[in-house]
């Protein structure tokens, strides 16, 4: 029995392969943790370029993380994310950056097809589509709404491929952006009320003048 076990499992579960597997899993955890830290922080930032830069770093970490897990749709979408982030960083859009950015759309479709793994790939593709629309926004308020939807798509992907770090990042992205959206909505309502009150105040007469009129 021992001889049979060695013949069947020896090459697969040899000390060398187990060691390599353990190291790969450990590396995946480390890169995933780094991705969570970066991915959880950008939602609290205000500056658009800072948001995109932190997103790019988190993308590199998660791209390696997904590659080590064998989640190739996720890894491929991370590559497209880097291209988009590079094209989106300049404040002024040029013809070159616009072409570079939108050239990722057909590539997203091709890579999703080539790495298709059912619902996991569909979730990553949906998340990437929402992120694409979000990164193109100059208004951070609109950007955040798209990334709320983006986090839902990626959460589906991460739940299926078994990435707790990805799920943690998705949760933080979802919560932090909703929190920031709530604050921005309150600020916009306040500004709107102030704008409405200005004409009313400018058209009103002081009490003394109104009485003498």
C-alpha positions as CSV (number, residue, x, y, z in Angstrom):
1,X,0.0,0.0,0.0
2,X,2.8,2.4,0.9
3,X,4.5,1.6,-2.5
4,X,1.3,2.3,-4.4
5,X,0.8,5.5,-2.5
6,X,4.3,6.6,-3.4
7,X,3.8,5.8,-7.0
8,X,0.5,7.6,-7.3
9,X,1.1,10.6,-5.0
10,X,4.8,10.8,-4.8
11,X,5.3,13.1,-7.8
12,X,2.3,15.3,-7.0
13,X,2.8,15.7,-3.3
14,X,6.6,15.5,-3.1
15,X,8.3,17.7,-0.5
16,X,9.5,19.9,-3.3
17,X,6.0,20.5,-4.8
18,X,4.5,21.0,-1.4
19,X,7.2,23.6,-0.5
20,X,6.6,25.4,-3.8
21,X,2.8,25.3,-3.3
22,X,3.2,26.6,0.2
23,X,5.5,29.5,-0.9
24,X,3.1,30.4,-3.7
25,X,0.1,30.4,-1.3
26,X,2.1,32.5,1.2
27,X,3.1,35.0,-1.6
28,X,-0.5,35.2,-2.7
29,X,-1.5,36.1,0.9
30,X,1.1,38.7,1.2
31,X,0.3,40.4,-2.1
32,X,-3.4,40.1,-1.3
33,X,-2.9,41.8,2.1
34,X,-0.9,44.6,0.4
35,X,-3.8,45.0,-2.1
36,X,-6.3,45.2,0.7
37,X,-4.4,48.0,2.5
38,X,-4.1,50.1,-0.7
39,X,-7.5,49.2,-2.0
40,X,-9.2,50.1,1.3
41,X,-7.6,53.5,1.6
42,X,-8.3,55.2,-1.7
43,X,-12.1,55.5,-1.1
44,X,-11.3,58.1,1.7
45,X,-9.2,60.3,-0.5
46,X,-10.5,63.5,-2.1
47,X,-7.9,64.2,-4.9
48,X,-8.7,62.4,-8.2
49,X,-5.1,61.8,-9.2
50,X,-4.2,60.4,-5.7
51,X,-7.2,58.1,-6.0
52,X,-6.0,56.8,-9.4
53,X,-2.4,56.4,-8.2
54,X,-3.4,54.3,-5.1
55,X,-5.7,52.3,-7.3
56,X,-2.9,51.5,-9.6
57,X,-0.7,50.2,-6.8
58,X,-3.5,48.1,-5.4
59,X,-4.1,46.7,-8.9
60,X,-0.5,45.5,-9.2
61,X,-0.7,43.8,-5.8
62,X,-4.0,42.1,-6.7
63,X,-2.9,41.2,-10.2
64,X,0.0,39.2,-8.7
65,X,-2.4,37.8,-6.1
66,X,-4.9,36.6,-8.7
67,X,-2.1,35.1,-10.8
68,X,-0.8,33.1,-7.9
69,X,-4.4,31.8,-7.3
70,X,-4.8,30.9,-10.9
71,X,-7.7,33.4,-11.3
72,X,-6.6,34.5,-14.8
73,X,-9.7,36.6,-15.6
74,X,-9.0,38.7,-12.5
75,X,-5.3,39.0,-13.3
76,X,-6.1,40.0,-16.9
77,X,-8.5,42.7,-15.8
78,X,-5.8,44.1,-13.5
79,X,-3.5,44.6,-16.5
80,X,-6.3,46.5,-18.2
81,X,-6.8,48.6,-15.0
82,X,-3.1,49.6,-15.1
83,X,-3.4,50.8,-18.7
84,X,-6.5,52.8,-17.8
85,X,-5.0,54.3,-14.7
86,X,-1.9,55.4,-16.8
87,X,-4.2,57.0,-19.4
88,X,-6.4,58.7,-16.7
89,X,-3.7,60.3,-14.6
90,X,-3.1,63.4,-16.6
91,X,-5.5,66.2,-15.7
92,X,-5.8,67.3,-19.4
93,X,-6.9,64.6,-21.8
94,X,-5.1,64.3,-25.1
95,X,-6.0,62.4,-28.2
96,X,-3.3,59.8,-27.3
97,X,-4.5,59.2,-23.8
98,X,-8.1,59.0,-24.9
99,X,-7.3,56.4,-27.6
100,X,-5.1,54.5,-25.0
101,X,-7.9,54.5,-22.5
102,X,-10.8,53.4,-24.7
103,X,-8.6,50.8,-26.5
104,X,-8.9,48.7,-23.4
105,X,-12.6,48.1,-23.9
106,X,-12.3,45.6,-26.8
107,X,-9.3,44.1,-25.0
108,X,-11.5,43.5,-21.9
109,X,-13.9,41.6,-24.0
110,X,-11.2,39.5,-25.7
111,X,-9.4,38.7,-22.4
112,X,-12.7,37.8,-20.7
113,X,-13.4,35.4,-23.6
114,X,-9.9,33.9,-23.5
115,X,-9.9,33.4,-19.7
116,X,-13.6,32.6,-19.3
117,X,-14.5,30.8,-16.1
118,X,-18.2,31.3,-15.8
119,X,-19.7,33.7,-13.3
120,X,-16.3,34.6,-11.9
121,X,-15.2,36.0,-15.2
122,X,-18.5,37.7,-15.7
123,X,-18.2,39.4,-12.3
124,X,-14.7,40.6,-13.1
125,X,-15.8,41.9,-16.5
126,X,-18.8,43.7,-15.0
127,X,-16.6,45.2,-12.3
128,X,-14.0,46.3,-14.9
129,X,-16.8,47.9,-17.1
130,X,-18.0,49.9,-14.2
131,X,-14.5,50.9,-13.2
132,X,-13.8,52.0,-16.8
133,X,-16.8,54.4,-16.7
134,X,-15.8,55.6,-13.3
135,X,-12.2,56.4,-14.2
136,X,-13.3,58.5,-17.1
137,X,-15.3,60.8,-14.8
138,X,-13.6,64.0,-13.8
139,X,-16.2,64.5,-11.1
140,X,-15.3,62.3,-8.1
141,X,-19.0,62.2,-7.1
142,X,-19.9,60.3,-10.3
143,X,-16.6,58.3,-10.1
144,X,-17.7,56.9,-6.7
145,X,-21.1,55.8,-7.8
146,X,-19.5,53.7,-10.6
147,X,-17.0,52.2,-8.2
148,X,-19.8,51.2,-5.8
149,X,-21.2,49.1,-8.7
150,X,-17.6,48.0,-9.6
151,X,-17.1,46.6,-6.1
152,X,-20.3,44.4,-6.5
153,X,-19.0,42.8,-9.6
154,X,-15.5,42.1,-8.2
155,X,-17.1,40.7,-5.0
156,X,-18.8,38.1,-7.1
157,X,-15.5,37.2,-8.8
158,X,-13.6,37.1,-5.5
159,X,-16.2,35.0,-3.7
160,X,-16.0,32.3,-6.4
161,X,-12.2,32.2,-6.8
162,X,-11.8,32.1,-3.0
163,X,-10.0,35.4,-2.4
164,X,-10.8,36.7,1.1
165,X,-8.5,39.6,0.6
166,X,-10.3,40.6,-2.5
167,X,-13.6,40.4,-0.7
168,X,-12.2,42.5,2.1
169,X,-11.0,45.1,-0.4
170,X,-14.4,45.1,-2.1
171,X,-16.2,45.6,1.2
172,X,-14.0,48.5,2.1
173,X,-14.4,50.0,-1.3
174,X,-18.2,49.7,-1.1
175,X,-18.5,51.1,2.4
176,X,-15.9,53.9,2.1
177,X,-17.4,55.2,-1.2
178,X,-20.9,55.2,0.2
179,X,-19.6,57.0,3.2
180,X,-18.0,59.7,1.0
181,X,-21.0,59.9,-1.2
182,X,-23.2,60.5,1.8
183,X,-20.9,63.4,2.9
184,X,-20.8,64.9,-0.7
185,X,-24.6,64.6,-1.0
186,X,-25.0,66.6,2.3
187,X,-22.6,69.2,1.1
188,X,-24.3,69.5,-2.3
189,X,-27.7,69.9,-0.6
190,X,-26.3,72.6,1.7
191,X,-24.8,74.5,-1.3
192,X,-28.1,74.2,-3.2
193,X,-30.0,75.7,-0.2
194,X,-27.5,78.5,0.1
195,X,-27.9,79.4,-3.6
196,X,-31.6,79.4,-3.3
197,X,-31.6,81.6,-0.2
198,X,-29.3,84.3,-1.8
199,X,-31.9,85.6,-4.3
200,X,-34.6,85.7,-1.6
201,X,-32.3,87.7,0.7
202,X,-31.2,90.1,-2.0
203,X,-34.7,90.8,-2.9
204,X,-36.0,91.4,0.6
205,X,-36.0,95.0,2.1
206,X,-34.9,95.8,5.6
207,X,-37.7,96.0,8.1
208,X,-37.4,99.8,8.6
209,X,-37.4,100.5,4.8
210,X,-40.4,98.2,4.3
211,X,-42.4,100.0,7.1
212,X,-41.7,103.5,5.6
213,X,-42.5,102.4,2.1
